[in-house]
Amino acid sequence: MPGNAANSSSCIPSTLHRLDRAQKYEELMSTPIYRLPAELIVNICERVDLVNFPSFLIATYHLLRFRGVIPAYPSAMLQTMLLREEEGVAHSASLAAMPKELLLAIGQTLTTHEKVHMVLATHRMRPEEIELITHQR
């Protein structure tokens, strides 16, 4: 039976991690911003310029996904997109490398979904930002 004890103790961290994620999700859902009408959330999204959209998306990703404002990507697919290999991708493709005036001009013509796709395709997120969005370490 010693093998069973080892197996059950290895499950404890995984169970605690799931409980921790569930608790974080409950805390997130209890914030007042989740009670805002969907129309107001869409209006806010449309007014955020492309220069500030990466930070806005990282901070509100779950709210926007919960309200159906942005596409709901499966976590595995999202993680694959965000953890892509950088070889072959020019550094100039980053939003940070573009002049702010150009970003503002481009952003005025994009829908919220298009802004999300552009940010996911070009913004280089830090590991903690990726973890925030995907809930995976």
Secondary structure as UniProt FT lines:
FT   HELIX           2..29
FT   HELIX           32..35
FT   HELIX           38..47
FT   TURN            50..52
FT   HELIX           53..66
FT   TURN            67..68
FT   HELIX           75..82
FT   TURN            87..88
FT   HELIX           91..93
FT   HELIX           95..97
FT   HELIX           100..107
FT   TURN            108..109
FT   HELIX           112..122
FT   HELIX           127..134
//
